């Protein structure tokens, strides 16, 4: 046997790319253990004591970091709240409460009483957040929603929030309990909505319900909107359908005639922003010529939709007829707002 000049040492471990040891020189293999036992065998040896202390220190640091991350995830911070409340598309105030200074308890319930504003004026832009042990203070300005029709007919409008009075500040204060940090998240979810969600839509006035459902679920339009889709643009005032007439005779219904009307009035935010456009409203004119089941089909925003609904509800018609008899019909009206 030729000497290599290196005297092998019994049970001296040699490096291996995968396990760190190889051959019978591995202490664990010499004892009949699997390579998985090499690490445990090493730290139990005299040479591994220093290494064992380092490993324990690393594990202690890692566990401490994990615990800190868990605490941060459970306890809201000012930075996490800012990222949550300032993210797109926009922030909506549930309940559509009016006023420049609102207070809520730790459960997210309004403290006291407040009037309401139109649904399209419930948005808010957050400018500053201050988190203390006793409360969360949110400062910003109120915003109004603007609805822009899409190019394809039959799709929900594009929605964006625009401040309508940058000088009118808004503040909301939510009480909190440091003993229950998770409760703040629950309270925030009850006070605000990120964009329009199903819960916010369910709390909106009835005349908003069909369109909001369509906006959230465009592939499942409500029954009220089915006469509008699919198809091309329809003329305002035309008969969409009469529930008292057979489907094959719908074209023989004579539409109702408007007896008198009045000019629509602008909302203060729309006047302040010089905002104008056309609002589309659907309604049923009953056999007496009175408007019933009024709802929005294509909203305009900035508080003008409520003005349109109020105007349409005041209209009086000569009822539609079928074979000389008055019948209820569903029609589509347009309310135009212009600033001259």
C-alpha positions as CSV (number, residue, x, y, z in Angstrom):
1,X,0.0,0.0,0.0
2,X,1.5,3.3,-1.1
3,X,1.6,6.0,1.5
4,X,0.0,9.3,0.6
5,X,1.8,11.3,3.2
6,X,-1.4,11.9,5.2
7,X,-2.0,9.7,8.2
8,X,-5.7,9.0,8.5
9,X,-7.3,9.4,11.9
10,X,-9.8,6.9,13.0
11,X,-13.4,8.1,13.0
12,X,-12.2,11.5,11.7
13,X,-15.1,13.1,9.9
14,X,-14.6,14.2,6.3
15,X,-16.7,16.7,4.3
16,X,-19.6,15.6,2.1
17,X,-21.5,17.9,-0.2
18,X,-24.9,16.7,1.1
19,X,-24.5,15.6,4.7
20,X,-21.2,17.1,5.7
21,X,-19.6,13.6,6.3
22,X,-18.7,10.6,4.2
23,X,-17.6,7.0,4.5
24,X,-16.9,5.0,7.7
25,X,-15.1,8.0,9.0
26,X,-18.5,9.6,9.8
27,X,-19.0,9.1,13.6
28,X,-22.8,8.5,13.2
29,X,-22.2,5.8,10.5
30,X,-19.6,4.1,12.7
31,X,-22.3,3.8,15.4
32,X,-24.8,2.5,12.9
33,X,-26.8,5.8,12.8
34,X,-28.2,7.4,9.6
35,X,-26.7,10.6,8.2
36,X,-29.6,12.5,9.7
37,X,-28.1,11.8,13.1
38,X,-24.7,13.4,12.3
39,X,-25.9,16.9,13.4
40,X,-27.1,15.6,16.8
41,X,-24.0,13.5,17.2
42,X,-21.7,16.4,16.4
43,X,-23.3,18.9,18.9
44,X,-23.1,16.3,21.6
45,X,-19.4,15.9,21.2
46,X,-16.8,18.1,22.9
47,X,-16.0,20.0,19.7
48,X,-19.7,20.7,19.1
49,X,-20.4,22.5,22.4
50,X,-19.5,25.9,21.0
51,X,-21.5,25.2,17.9
52,X,-24.4,24.1,20.1
53,X,-24.4,27.3,22.0
54,X,-24.4,29.3,18.7
55,X,-27.3,27.2,17.4
56,X,-29.3,27.8,20.5
57,X,-28.7,31.5,20.3
58,X,-29.8,31.6,16.7
59,X,-33.0,29.7,17.6
60,X,-33.7,32.1,20.5
61,X,-33.3,35.1,18.3
62,X,-35.5,33.5,15.6
63,X,-38.3,32.7,18.1
64,X,-38.1,36.2,19.5
65,X,-38.5,37.7,16.0
66,X,-41.4,35.4,15.3
67,X,-43.1,36.5,18.4
68,X,-42.6,40.1,17.6
69,X,-44.0,39.7,14.1
70,X,-47.1,37.9,15.6
71,X,-47.6,40.8,18.0
72,X,-47.4,43.3,15.2
73,X,-49.8,41.4,13.1
74,X,-52.3,41.3,16.0
75,X,-51.9,44.9,17.1
76,X,-52.8,47.6,14.5
77,X,-50.2,50.2,14.0
78,X,-50.5,53.7,12.6
79,X,-48.6,52.6,9.5
80,X,-50.8,49.6,8.9
81,X,-53.9,51.6,9.4
82,X,-52.8,54.3,6.9
83,X,-52.0,51.7,4.3
84,X,-55.4,50.1,4.9
85,X,-57.5,53.3,4.8
86,X,-55.6,55.1,2.1
87,X,-55.6,52.3,-0.5
88,X,-57.8,52.5,-3.6
89,X,-60.4,52.7,-4.9
90,X,-62.0,54.9,-2.3
91,X,-63.2,55.0,1.3
92,X,-67.0,55.0,2.0
93,X,-68.7,55.9,5.3
94,X,-71.3,53.3,6.2
95,X,-74.6,54.9,7.2
96,X,-73.9,58.0,5.0
97,X,-73.7,60.1,8.1
98,X,-73.6,63.9,7.7
99,X,-71.5,66.2,9.8
100,X,-67.8,67.2,10.0
101,X,-67.0,65.5,13.4
102,X,-68.4,62.0,14.0
103,X,-67.6,59.8,17.0
104,X,-68.0,56.0,17.3
105,X,-67.6,53.6,20.2
106,X,-65.2,50.7,20.4
107,X,-67.7,48.5,18.5
108,X,-68.1,50.9,15.6
109,X,-71.5,52.2,16.6
110,X,-72.3,55.9,16.1
111,X,-72.2,57.9,19.3
112,X,-75.3,60.1,19.3
113,X,-77.4,61.0,16.3
114,X,-76.6,62.4,12.9
115,X,-78.4,63.3,9.7
116,X,-77.5,61.6,6.4
117,X,-76.2,62.7,3.1
118,X,-76.9,61.2,-0.4
119,X,-75.3,57.9,-1.1
120,X,-72.9,59.3,-3.8
121,X,-71.6,61.9,-1.2
122,X,-70.5,59.2,1.4
123,X,-66.9,58.9,0.2
124,X,-63.9,60.3,2.2
125,X,-60.3,60.9,1.5
126,X,-58.0,60.2,4.5
127,X,-55.2,62.8,5.0
128,X,-54.0,62.1,8.6
129,X,-54.3,59.3,11.1
130,X,-53.5,59.5,14.8
131,X,-53.5,56.3,16.9
132,X,-53.5,56.5,20.7
133,X,-54.2,54.0,23.5
134,X,-57.8,55.4,23.8
135,X,-58.9,56.3,20.3
136,X,-58.2,56.4,16.6
137,X,-58.6,59.8,15.0
138,X,-59.0,60.0,11.2
139,X,-58.9,63.4,9.5
140,X,-59.6,64.2,5.9
141,X,-62.1,65.7,3.5
142,X,-65.4,64.4,2.1
143,X,-65.6,63.2,-1.4
144,X,-68.4,62.6,-3.9
145,X,-68.7,59.8,-6.5
146,X,-68.6,60.5,-10.2
147,X,-70.0,57.9,-12.6
148,X,-68.6,57.8,-16.1
149,X,-70.4,55.6,-18.6
150,X,-68.3,52.9,-20.2
151,X,-68.0,52.5,-24.0
152,X,-69.9,49.3,-24.1
153,X,-73.6,49.6,-23.5
154,X,-74.9,47.5,-20.6
155,X,-71.9,47.7,-18.4
156,X,-71.7,49.4,-15.0
157,X,-70.2,52.9,-15.0
158,X,-66.7,53.7,-14.0
159,X,-66.6,55.2,-10.5
160,X,-64.1,57.6,-9.0
161,X,-64.2,59.8,-5.8
162,X,-63.5,63.5,-6.1
163,X,-63.3,66.0,-3.2
164,X,-66.1,68.6,-3.7
165,X,-64.9,71.0,-1.0
166,X,-61.3,70.9,0.0
167,X,-61.8,73.5,2.7
168,X,-64.5,71.5,4.5
169,X,-62.5,69.2,6.8
170,X,-63.9,65.9,8.2
171,X,-62.9,64.0,11.3
172,X,-64.0,60.6,12.7
173,X,-63.0,59.3,16.1
174,X,-63.2,55.6,17.0
175,X,-62.8,54.6,20.6
176,X,-60.5,51.7,21.3
177,X,-59.6,49.4,24.1
178,X,-55.9,48.5,24.4
179,X,-56.9,45.3,26.2
180,X,-58.7,44.1,23.0
181,X,-56.5,45.2,20.1
182,X,-58.4,43.1,17.5
183,X,-61.6,45.0,18.3
184,X,-60.4,48.1,16.4
185,X,-60.4,46.1,13.1
186,X,-64.0,45.1,13.7
187,X,-64.9,48.7,14.5
188,X,-63.2,50.0,11.3
189,X,-65.1,47.4,9.2
190,X,-68.4,48.6,10.7
191,X,-67.6,52.3,10.1
192,X,-65.9,52.3,6.7
193,X,-66.1,50.3,3.4
194,X,-63.2,50.1,1.0
195,X,-65.1,50.9,-2.2
196,X,-68.6,49.6,-2.5
197,X,-69.3,46.1,-1.0
198,X,-72.4,44.0,-0.6
199,X,-73.1,45.2,2.9
200,X,-72.9,48.9,1.9
201,X,-75.1,48.3,-1.1
202,X,-77.7,46.6,1.1
203,X,-77.9,49.6,3.4
204,X,-78.4,52.1,0.5
205,X,-81.8,53.5,-0.4
206,X,-84.1,51.2,-2.4
207,X,-83.8,53.2,-5.6
208,X,-80.0,52.5,-5.6
209,X,-80.4,48.7,-5.0
210,X,-80.7,47.4,-8.6
211,X,-77.8,49.4,-10.0
212,X,-75.5,48.6,-7.0
213,X,-76.3,44.9,-7.4
214,X,-75.5,45.2,-11.1
215,X,-72.2,47.1,-10.4
216,X,-71.1,44.4,-7.9
217,X,-72.4,41.4,-10.0
218,X,-72.5,42.5,-13.7
219,X,-73.0,39.0,-14.9
220,X,-76.2,38.7,-12.8
221,X,-78.3,41.8,-13.5
222,X,-81.4,42.1,-11.3
223,X,-84.9,41.6,-12.7
224,X,-85.6,45.4,-12.7
225,X,-82.7,46.0,-15.2
226,X,-83.5,43.0,-17.5
227,X,-85.7,45.1,-19.9
228,X,-82.7,47.4,-20.4
229,X,-80.2,44.7,-21.3
230,X,-79.1,43.5,-23.8
231,X,-79.7,45.8,-26.7
232,X,-78.9,49.2,-28.1
233,X,-79.5,52.5,-26.5
234,X,-83.1,53.1,-25.8
235,X,-85.0,56.4,-26.2
236,X,-86.1,58.1,-23.0
237,X,-89.8,57.8,-22.5
238,X,-90.2,54.7,-24.5
239,X,-92.2,51.8,-23.1
240,X,-89.9,49.0,-21.9
241,X,-92.7,46.6,-20.9
242,X,-96.1,46.3,-19.3
243,X,-96.7,43.6,-16.7
244,X,-100.4,43.6,-17.6
245,X,-99.9,42.9,-21.4
246,X,-98.9,39.6,-23.0
247,X,-95.4,39.6,-24.3
248,X,-96.5,39.3,-28.0
249,X,-98.6,42.5,-27.7
250,X,-96.1,44.7,-25.9
251,X,-95.5,46.7,-29.1
252,X,-99.3,47.6,-29.2
253,X,-99.1,49.5,-25.9
254,X,-99.5,53.3,-26.2
255,X,-96.9,55.0,-24.0
256,X,-97.9,57.4,-21.2
257,X,-97.8,61.1,-21.7
258,X,-96.2,63.5,-19.3
259,X,-98.7,66.1,-18.1
260,X,-96.4,68.6,-16.4
261,X,-92.8,68.7,-15.2
262,X,-90.3,71.0,-13.6
263,X,-86.6,71.8,-14.0
264,X,-84.2,69.8,-11.8
265,X,-82.1,71.5,-9.2
266,X,-78.4,71.1,-8.8
267,X,-76.9,69.7,-5.6
268,X,-74.3,72.0,-3.8
269,X,-71.3,69.7,-4.6
270,X,-72.3,69.6,-8.3
271,X,-72.7,73.4,-8.4
272,X,-69.4,73.9,-6.6
273,X,-67.6,71.6,-9.1
274,X,-69.6,72.7,-12.2
275,X,-70.6,69.1,-12.6
276,X,-73.2,68.2,-15.1
277,X,-74.6,65.3,-17.2
278,X,-77.5,63.1,-17.8
279,X,-79.2,60.9,-15.2
280,X,-81.2,57.8,-16.3
281,X,-84.1,56.8,-14.2
282,X,-86.5,53.8,-14.6
283,X,-90.0,53.8,-13.2
284,X,-93.4,52.2,-13.5
285,X,-96.3,54.5,-14.4
286,X,-99.4,52.8,-12.9
287,X,-102.9,52.8,-14.4
288,X,-103.7,56.1,-12.6
289,X,-100.7,57.9,-14.1
290,X,-98.6,58.0,-10.9
291,X,-94.9,57.0,-10.7
292,X,-94.1,53.9,-8.8
293,X,-90.9,51.7,-8.2
294,X,-88.5,54.5,-9.2
295,X,-84.9,53.4,-9.4
296,X,-81.6,54.5,-10.9
297,X,-80.4,52.8,-14.1
298,X,-77.3,54.9,-15.0
299,X,-76.2,57.1,-12.0
300,X,-74.5,60.5,-12.4
301,X,-73.2,61.1,-8.9
302,X,-72.4,64.1,-6.8
303,X,-75.8,64.0,-5.1
304,X,-77.7,64.5,-8.4
305,X,-79.3,61.0,-8.5
306,X,-81.3,61.8,-5.4
307,X,-82.4,65.0,-7.0
308,X,-83.5,63.1,-10.1
309,X,-85.5,60.5,-8.1
310,X,-87.2,63.3,-6.2
311,X,-88.1,65.1,-9.4
312,X,-89.5,61.9,-11.1
313,X,-91.6,61.0,-8.1
314,X,-93.4,64.4,-8.5
315,X,-94.3,63.8,-12.1
316,X,-97.9,63.1,-13.3
317,X,-98.8,61.2,-16.4
318,X,-101.7,60.3,-18.6
319,X,-101.5,56.6,-18.2
320,X,-100.5,54.2,-21.0
321,X,-103.3,52.3,-22.7
322,X,-103.7,48.9,-24.3
323,X,-106.9,48.3,-26.4
324,X,-108.2,51.6,-25.0
325,X,-107.7,50.6,-21.3
326,X,-105.1,52.1,-19.0
327,X,-102.3,49.8,-18.0
328,X,-99.2,50.1,-15.9
329,X,-95.9,50.3,-17.9
330,X,-92.2,50.5,-17.1
331,X,-90.5,53.4,-18.8
332,X,-87.1,55.0,-18.9
333,X,-86.6,58.8,-18.3
334,X,-83.6,61.0,-18.5
335,X,-82.9,64.0,-16.3
336,X,-80.4,66.5,-17.8
337,X,-78.3,68.8,-15.7
338,X,-76.6,71.7,-17.4
339,X,-74.7,74.7,-16.0
340,X,-74.9,77.8,-18.2
